[in-house]
Amino acid sequence: MHESHKLPVVEMPRLELPASVKGVLKEAESWLESRPGLLRLFRNCYPNTLETTTKLCEDGTSFVITGDIPAMWLRDSVEQVFHYIPLTERDGEMRRIVLGLIRRQAACVLHDPYANAFNEESNGHHWDAGDITDIPVSPLVWERKFELDSLCFFVRLVYAYWRTTRDDGLFDAELVAALRTVSDLFATEQRHEELSSYRFSRSNCPPHDTLHHGGRGTPVGWTGMIWSGFRPSDDACDYHYFIPGNMMAVVALRQLREMAESRGEPADYLKELARLEEEVNEGIVRYGIVRHPEYGEIYAFETDGLGNFRLMDDAGTPSLLSIPYFGYASADDPIYLNTRAFILSSNNPYYYEGSAAKGIGSPHTPPDYIWPMALSMQGLTSRSDEELLEMLSVLEATDAGTGYMHEGFHASDPSRYTRPWFAWSNSLFAQLVLKAAERGLLADTAKGDRTT
């Protein structure tokens, strides 16, 4: 999702794989015995986050870089470890890793809830030292692009870990304060024009790397939804009510309320969370659904509450394709199915077809480049076993012989690809293999703790 040219190769300390991870890799040898190519990919991709991007820090936290960039994105790092969370139920080593990431992310959110990526230390490293924001960029911050989904992924991580482990001791004062910071910022950015001081400008860059109108972004009207400056691709929004991000915020608010209720939080706070959830969802329904002449009612990708909207989908998560994945609606929801049909067609300006593959790409990468992440997500959200297996076959056939997933590859020539080291894509592919195993679609599959 992030540009990586001119950056040095980063090597993290080698992490000993937890016993539960070794167990999954051992099991895979039996249930992928008849598919050696897929087994090779799984062996590489499943542990890739732990083997190459994760550092256990002396303060008890975990720092997880995105791969070929020496910084930690809130969103990416959550998805890089998400397929390991079921293992935390019984594996203390894995608990240490995931809980360490929660502690690190809580500190980052408290430090600057508008930042999307952080350094391990306050070393002043930045993607672009010339960024102009409403406050000086902290030396701990790699980049200060406000992306609504970053905070939603933080909540997603906390909630998934809590539901798996039922560890109520998780909620120390710092984590509770960070979760409160998330809901407070949601309320502020719900009224961006009147309450928010956030600005972001970058000079001498492509148009998608900066916000227009003096760093304020294009105008918006009141909808009840939450403003976002940038998309999960780190590209600026065209219209600043990013629908998949707001859908994810609805889910995050439900999760925040469930966790707050379990802690006995005051009724006023619970009511505020419920109000936010209701108003954001009403905004999605009222402003985020449009009628398409061919597909009927579909979700827009972005809107501004002033009558403008964007019909498309991008490869990153959250996306319209990923709606069932993060829990806003089911895979058989009629509007989702209409939207899915639209975005998996040539009507989506970032859907590409070539001689090797067809799938969703991104304005963040060149035309005709398909993202393995989007193919994995297509399989993860499919109601069809045949489609899931098809995505596995396409991914197996388009790795360019490297044994790993990439950011994007040319639809007619997979040997042309971007980002050879992109851990999030590897983790999402591993999730897809695990889902196929859980559905009994791979040879000699036995259900167990490996499922997500």
SELODO-357211 format. One record per residue (C-alpha): residue number from 0; residue in three letters; z negated, y negated, x. Coordinates in steps of 0.5 Angstrom, whole numbers, padded with zeros to 4 digits. Layout:
! residues N
> resi resn Z Y X
> NUM ALA Z Y X
...
This chain:
! residues 452
> resi resn Z Y X
> 0 MET 0000 0000 0000
> 1 HIS -0001 -0005 0006
> 2 GLU 0004 -0007 0011
> 3 SER 0002 -0004 0018
> 4 HIS 0007 -0006 0023
> 5 LYS 0005 -0009 0030
> 6 LEU -0002 -0006 0029
> 7 PRO -0005 -0002 0034
> 8 VAL -0006 0006 0033
> 9 VAL -0013 0007 0031
> 10 GLU -0017 0013 0033
> 11 MET -0023 0015 0029
> 12 PRO -0029 0020 0032
> 13 ARG -0027 0027 0030
> 14 LEU -0032 0029 0024
> 15 GLU -0034 0036 0023
> 16 LEU -0032 0038 0017
> 17 PRO -0037 0040 0012
> 18 ALA -0038 0047 0010
> 19 SER -0035 0046 0003
> 20 VAL -0029 0043 0005
> 21 LYS -0028 0049 0010
> 22 GLY -0029 0054 0004
> 23 VAL -0024 0051 0000
> 24 LEU -0019 0051 0006
> 25 LYS -0020 0058 0007
> 26 GLU -0019 0060 -0001
> 27 ALA -0013 0056 0000
> 28 GLU -0010 0062 0004
> 29 SER -0011 0067 -0001
> 30 TRP -0008 0063 -0007
> 31 LEU -0002 0060 -0003
> 32 GLU -0001 0066 0001
> 33 SER 0006 0066 -0003
> 34 ARG 0008 0059 -0001
> 35 PRO 0007 0058 0006
> 36 GLY 0010 0051 0006
> 37 LEU 0005 0048 0001
> 38 LEU -0001 0052 0004
> 39 ARG 0001 0048 0011
> 40 LEU 0002 0041 0007
> 41 PHE -0005 0043 0004
> 42 ARG -0009 0045 0010
> 43 ASN -0006 0038 0013
> 44 CYS -0007 0033 0007
> 45 TYR -0014 0036 0004
> 46 PRO -0018 0035 0010
> 47 ASN -0014 0029 0013
> 48 THR -0019 0023 0010
> 49 LEU -0025 0027 0014
> 50 GLU -0021 0029 0020
> 51 THR -0018 0022 0021
> 52 THR -0021 0016 0017
> 53 THR -0028 0017 0016
> 54 LYS -0034 0015 0021
> 55 LEU -0041 0016 0020
> 56 CYS -0045 0010 0022
> 57 GLU -0052 0010 0025
> 58 ASP -0054 0005 0019
> 59 GLY -0053 0011 0014
> 60 THR -0047 0009 0011
> 61 SER -0039 0011 0012
> 62 PHE -0033 0007 0014
> 63 VAL -0027 0010 0011
> 64 ILE -0020 0006 0014
> 65 THR -0014 0007 0010
> 66 GLY -0010 0010 0016
> 67 ASP -0006 0006 0020
> 68 ILE -0010 0000 0019
> 69 PRO -0017 -0001 0022
> 70 ALA -0020 -0004 0016
> 71 MET -0023 -0001 0009
> 72 TRP -0020 -0002 0003
> 73 LEU -0025 -0001 -0003
> 74 ARG -0020 0002 -0007
> 75 ASP -0016 0006 -0002
> 76 SER -0023 0009 0001
> 77 VAL -0025 0011 -0006
> 78 GLU -0019 0015 -0008
> 79 GLN -0019 0018 0000
> 80 VAL -0025 0021 -0002
> 81 PHE -0025 0023 -0009
> 82 HIS -0022 0030 -0009
> 83 TYR -0029 0031 -0005
> 84 ILE -0034 0029 -0010
> 85 PRO -0034 0036 -0014
> 86 LEU -0037 0038 -0007
> 87 THR -0043 0034 -0007
> 88 GLU -0046 0038 -0012
> 89 ARG -0048 0043 -0007
> 90 ASP -0046 0041 0000
> 91 GLY -0051 0036 0003
> 92 GLU -0046 0034 0008
> 93 MET -0041 0032 0003
> 94 ARG -0047 0028 0000
> 95 ARG -0048 0024 0006
> 96 ILE -0041 0022 0007
> 97 VAL -0040 0020 0000
> 98 LEU -0047 0017 -0001
> 99 GLY -0045 0013 0005
> 100 LEU -0039 0010 0003
> 101 ILE -0043 0008 -0004
> 102 ARG -0048 0004 0001
> 103 ARG -0042 0001 0005
> 104 GLN -0038 -0001 -0001
> 105 ALA -0045 -0004 -0005
> 106 ALA -0046 -0008 0002
> 107 CYS -0039 -0011 0002
> 108 VAL -0039 -0013 -0006
> 109 LEU -0045 -0017 -0005
> 110 HIS -0042 -0020 0002
> 111 ASP -0036 -0022 -0002
> 112 PRO -0034 -0019 -0009
> 113 TYR -0027 -0022 -0008
> 114 ALA -0025 -0019 -0002
> 115 ASN -0020 -0013 -0002
> 116 ALA -0021 -0010 0005
> 117 PHE -0027 -0010 0010
> 118 ASN -0028 -0009 0018
> 119 GLU -0033 -0004 0020
> 120 GLU -0037 -0010 0024
> 121 SER -0036 -0018 0023
> 122 ASN -0031 -0018 0029
> 123 GLY -0027 -0023 0025
> 124 HIS -0021 -0019 0025
> 125 HIS -0016 -0021 0019
> 126 TRP -0009 -0019 0017
> 127 ASP -0007 -0026 0017
> 128 ALA -0012 -0031 0020
> 129 GLY -0008 -0037 0017
> 130 ASP -0011 -0035 0010
> 131 ILE -0014 -0041 0006
> 132 THR -0019 -0039 0001
> 133 ASP -0024 -0043 -0003
> 134 ILE -0029 -0041 0002
> 135 PRO -0028 -0040 0009
> 136 VAL -0026 -0032 0010
> 137 SER -0032 -0028 0013
> 138 PRO -0031 -0025 0020
> 139 LEU -0033 -0018 0016
> 140 VAL -0027 -0019 0011
> 141 TRP -0020 -0017 0013
> 142 GLU -0017 -0020 0007
> 143 ARG -0019 -0024 0001
> 144 LYS -0014 -0022 -0004
> 145 PHE -0018 -0021 -0011
> 146 GLU -0015 -0015 -0014
> 147 LEU -0019 -0013 -0020
> 148 ASP -0018 -0006 -0019
> 149 SER -0022 -0006 -0013
> 150 LEU -0028 -0007 -0016
> 151 CYS -0027 -0002 -0022
> 152 PHE -0026 0003 -0016
> 153 PHE -0033 0002 -0013
> 154 VAL -0036 0003 -0020
> 155 ARG -0031 0009 -0021
> 156 LEU -0034 0012 -0014
> 157 VAL -0041 0011 -0016
> 158 TYR -0040 0014 -0023
> 159 ALA -0037 0020 -0021
> 160 TYR -0042 0021 -0016
> 161 TRP -0048 0020 -0020
> 162 ARG -0045 0025 -0026
> 163 THR -0044 0030 -0021
> 164 THR -0050 0030 -0017
> 165 ARG -0055 0027 -0023
> 166 ASP -0058 0023 -0017
> 167 ASP -0062 0018 -0020
> 168 GLY -0065 0016 -0014
> 169 LEU -0058 0013 -0012
> 170 PHE -0060 0006 -0016
> 171 ASP -0063 0002 -0010
> 172 ALA -0064 -0005 -0011
> 173 GLU -0058 -0006 -0007
> 174 LEU -0053 -0002 -0011
> 175 VAL -0056 -0005 -0018
> 176 ALA -0055 -0012 -0015
> 177 ALA -0048 -0010 -0013
> 178 LEU -0046 -0007 -0020
> 179 ARG -0049 -0013 -0023
> 180 THR -0044 -0017 -0019
> 181 VAL -0038 -0013 -0021
> 182 SER -0040 -0015 -0029
> 183 ASP -0042 -0022 -0027
> 184 LEU -0035 -0023 -0024
> 185 PHE -0031 -0020 -0029
> 186 ALA -0034 -0025 -0034
> 187 THR -0033 -0031 -0029
> 188 GLU -0025 -0028 -0029
> 189 GLN -0025 -0027 -0036
> 190 ARG -0025 -0035 -0036
> 191 HIS -0021 -0036 -0030
> 192 GLU -0018 -0043 -0031
> 193 GLU -0025 -0046 -0033
> 194 LEU -0030 -0042 -0029
> 195 SER -0027 -0039 -0023
> 196 SER -0026 -0043 -0016
> 197 TYR -0022 -0037 -0013
> 198 ARG -0016 -0039 -0009
> 199 PHE -0012 -0036 -0004
> 200 SER -0006 -0039 0000
> 201 ARG -0002 -0036 0006
> 202 SER 0003 -0040 0009
> 203 ASN 0010 -0037 0013
> 204 CYS 0010 -0031 0009
> 205 PRO 0014 -0027 0003
> 206 PRO 0013 -0030 -0004
> 207 HIS 0009 -0024 -0006
> 208 ASP 0004 -0025 -0001
> 209 THR 0001 -0032 -0003
> 210 LEU -0001 -0035 -0010
> 211 HIS 0003 -0041 -0013
> 212 HIS 0000 -0047 -0015
> 213 GLY -0004 -0049 -0010
> 214 GLY -0007 -0042 -0009
> 215 ARG -0009 -0042 -0017
> 216 GLY -0003 -0037 -0019
> 217 THR 0001 -0038 -0025
> 218 PRO -0002 -0041 -0031
> 219 VAL -0006 -0036 -0036
> 220 GLY -0008 -0037 -0043
> 221 TRP -0014 -0034 -0046
> 222 THR -0014 -0027 -0048
> 223 GLY -0020 -0024 -0047
> 224 MET -0018 -0020 -0041
> 225 ILE -0020 -0021 -0034
> 226 TRP -0015 -0025 -0029
> 227 SER -0013 -0022 -0022
> 228 GLY -0010 -0025 -0017
> 229 PHE -0006 -0019 -0014
> 230 ARG -0004 -0012 -0016
> 231 PRO -0006 -0005 -0012
> 232 SER 0000 -0006 -0008
> 233 ASP -0003 -0013 -0005
> 234 ASP 0003 -0016 -0008
> 235 ALA 0001 -0023 -0012
> 236 CYS 0002 -0022 -0020
> 237 ASP 0007 -0025 -0023
> 238 TYR 0003 -0026 -0029
> 239 HIS -0004 -0025 -0028
> 240 TYR -0007 -0021 -0033
> 241 PHE -0005 -0014 -0030
> 242 ILE -0006 -0009 -0036
> 243 PRO -0007 -0003 -0032
> 244 GLY -0013 -0006 -0028
> 245 ASN -0016 -0009 -0035
> 246 MET -0015 -0002 -0038
> 247 MET -0019 0001 -0032
> 248 ALA -0024 -0005 -0033
> 249 VAL -0025 -0003 -0040
> 250 VAL -0027 0004 -0037
> 251 ALA -0031 0001 -0031
> 252 LEU -0035 -0003 -0037
> 253 ARG -0037 0004 -0041
> 254 GLN -0039 0007 -0034
> 255 LEU -0043 0001 -0032
> 256 ARG -0047 0001 -0039
> 257 GLU -0048 0009 -0039
> 258 MET -0051 0008 -0032
> 259 ALA -0055 0002 -0034
> 260 GLU -0058 0005 -0040
> 261 SER -0060 0011 -0036
> 262 ARG -0064 0006 -0032
> 263 GLY -0067 0003 -0038
> 264 GLU -0064 -0004 -0037
> 265 PRO -0065 -0010 -0041
> 266 ALA -0062 -0010 -0048
> 267 ASP -0059 -0017 -0047
> 268 TYR -0055 -0014 -0041
> 269 LEU -0053 -0008 -0045
> 270 LYS -0050 -0012 -0050
> 271 GLU -0046 -0017 -0045
> 272 LEU -0043 -0010 -0042
> 273 ALA -0041 -0008 -0049
> 274 ARG -0038 -0015 -0051
> 275 LEU -0034 -0015 -0044
> 276 GLU -0031 -0008 -0046
> 277 GLU -0029 -0010 -0053
> 278 GLU -0026 -0017 -0051
> 279 VAL -0022 -0014 -0046
> 280 ASN -0020 -0008 -0050
> 281 GLU -0018 -0013 -0056
> 282 GLY -0014 -0017 -0051
> 283 ILE -0010 -0011 -0048
> 284 VAL -0008 -0009 -0055
> 285 ARG -0006 -0016 -0058
> 286 TYR -0003 -0018 -0051
> 287 GLY -0001 -0012 -0047
> 288 ILE 0003 -0008 -0052
> 289 VAL 0010 -0010 -0054
> 290 ARG 0016 -0007 -0058
> 291 HIS 0022 -0004 -0054
> 292 PRO 0028 -0003 -0058
> 293 GLU 0029 0004 -0055
> 294 TYR 0022 0006 -0054
> 295 GLY 0018 0003 -0059
> 296 GLU 0011 0000 -0057
> 297 ILE 0010 0001 -0050
> 298 TYR 0005 -0003 -0045
> 299 ALA 0007 -0008 -0041
> 300 PHE 0005 -0008 -0034
> 301 GLU 0003 -0016 -0034
> 302 THR 0002 -0021 -0038
> 303 ASP 0000 -0029 -0038
> 304 GLY -0003 -0030 -0046
> 305 LEU 0003 -0035 -0046
> 306 GLY 0008 -0031 -0049
> 307 ASN 0011 -0028 -0042
> 308 PHE 0010 -0021 -0040
> 309 ARG 0013 -0016 -0035
> 310 LEU 0016 -0009 -0036
> 311 MET 0016 -0005 -0030
> 312 ASP 0011 0000 -0027
> 313 ASP 0009 0000 -0019
> 314 ALA 0007 0007 -0015
> 315 GLY 0000 0005 -0014
> 316 THR -0006 0006 -0018
> 317 PRO -0008 0004 -0023
> 318 SER -0001 0004 -0026
> 319 LEU 0001 0005 -0033
> 320 LEU 0003 0012 -0031
> 321 SER -0004 0013 -0029
> 322 ILE -0007 0011 -0035
> 323 PRO -0010 0018 -0037
> 324 TYR -0012 0019 -0030
> 325 PHE -0017 0014 -0030
> 326 GLY -0019 0015 -0037
> 327 TYR -0017 0009 -0041
> 328 ALA -0013 0014 -0046
> 329 SER -0011 0021 -0046
> 330 ALA -0004 0024 -0044
> 331 ASP -0002 0025 -0051
> 332 ASP -0003 0018 -0053
> 333 PRO 0003 0016 -0057
> 334 ILE 0003 0009 -0054
> 335 TYR 0002 0012 -0047
> 336 LEU 0008 0017 -0048
> 337 ASN 0013 0012 -0050
> 338 THR 0011 0008 -0044
> 339 ARG 0011 0014 -0040
> 340 ALA 0018 0015 -0042
> 341 PHE 0020 0008 -0041
> 342 ILE 0017 0008 -0033
> 343 LEU 0020 0014 -0032
> 344 SER 0027 0012 -0033
> 345 SER 0032 0007 -0030
> 346 ASN 0029 0002 -0035
> 347 ASN 0024 0001 -0030
> 348 PRO 0027 -0003 -0024
> 349 TYR 0023 0001 -0019
> 350 TYR 0025 0008 -0022
> 351 TYR 0030 0011 -0017
> 352 GLU 0034 0017 -0017
> 353 GLY 0038 0020 -0011
> 354 SER 0040 0026 -0008
> 355 ALA 0033 0029 -0006
> 356 ALA 0029 0026 -0011
> 357 LYS 0027 0021 -0017
> 358 GLY 0021 0017 -0018
> 359 ILE 0017 0011 -0018
> 360 GLY 0017 0006 -0012
> 361 SER 0015 -0001 -0011
> 362 PRO 0017 -0008 -0010
> 363 HIS 0013 -0007 -0004
> 364 THR 0018 -0003 0000
> 365 PRO 0025 -0003 0000
> 366 PRO 0030 -0001 -0006
> 367 ASP 0031 0007 -0007
> 368 TYR 0024 0008 -0003
> 369 ILE 0020 0013 -0008
> 370 TRP 0013 0014 -0007
> 371 PRO 0010 0021 -0006
> 372 MET 0003 0018 -0009
> 373 ALA 0007 0016 -0016
> 374 LEU 0010 0024 -0016
> 375 SER 0003 0026 -0015
> 376 MET 0001 0022 -0021
> 377 GLN 0007 0024 -0025
> 378 GLY 0004 0031 -0024
> 379 LEU -0003 0030 -0025
> 380 THR -0002 0026 -0032
> 381 SER 0003 0031 -0034
> 382 ARG 0002 0035 -0040
> 383 SER 0007 0040 -0038
> 384 ASP 0006 0046 -0033
> 385 GLU 0013 0046 -0031
> 386 GLU 0013 0038 -0029
> 387 LEU 0007 0039 -0025
> 388 LEU 0010 0045 -0021
> 389 GLU 0016 0041 -0020
> 390 MET 0013 0035 -0017
> 391 LEU 0009 0040 -0012
> 392 SER 0016 0043 -0010
> 393 VAL 0019 0036 -0010
> 394 LEU 0013 0033 -0005
> 395 GLU 0014 0040 -0001
> 396 ALA 0021 0039 0000
> 397 THR 0021 0031 0002
> 398 ASP 0015 0031 0007
> 399 ALA 0021 0030 0013
> 400 GLY 0018 0036 0016
> 401 THR 0012 0032 0018
> 402 GLY 0007 0036 0014
> 403 TYR 0004 0030 0011
> 404 MET 0005 0025 0005
> 405 HIS 0008 0018 0007
> 406 GLU 0008 0011 0003
> 407 GLY 0015 0012 0001
> 408 PHE 0021 0016 0003
> 409 HIS 0029 0014 0001
> 410 ALA 0031 0018 -0005
> 411 SER 0037 0021 -0002
> 412 ASP 0034 0022 0005
> 413 PRO 0027 0023 0006
> 414 SER 0027 0023 0014
> 415 ARG 0027 0015 0012
> 416 TYR 0020 0014 0011
> 417 THR 0015 0009 0011
> 418 ARG 0008 0010 0014
> 419 PRO 0007 0016 0017
> 420 TRP -0001 0016 0017
> 421 PHE -0003 0014 0010
> 422 ALA -0009 0018 0008
> 423 TRP -0010 0016 0000
> 424 SER -0003 0019 -0001
> 425 ASN -0005 0025 0003
> 426 SER -0011 0026 -0002
> 427 LEU -0008 0025 -0008
> 428 PHE -0003 0030 -0006
> 429 ALA -0009 0035 -0005
> 430 GLN -0011 0033 -0012
> 431 LEU -0005 0035 -0015
> 432 VAL -0005 0042 -0011
> 433 LEU -0012 0043 -0014
> 434 LYS -0010 0042 -0021
> 435 ALA -0005 0047 -0020
> 436 ALA -0010 0052 -0018
> 437 GLU -0015 0050 -0023
> 438 ARG -0009 0051 -0029
> 439 GLY -0008 0058 -0026
> 440 LEU -0001 0056 -0023
> 441 LEU -0002 0058 -0016
> 442 ALA -0002 0066 -0014
> 443 ASP -0009 0069 -0015
> 444 THR -0012 0063 -0017
> 445 ALA -0020 0063 -0018
> 446 LYS -0023 0057 -0021
> 447 GLY -0029 0054 -0017
> 448 ASP -0032 0048 -0014
> 449 ARG -0026 0046 -0011
> 450 THR -0023 0043 -0018
> 451 THR -0023 0035 -0019
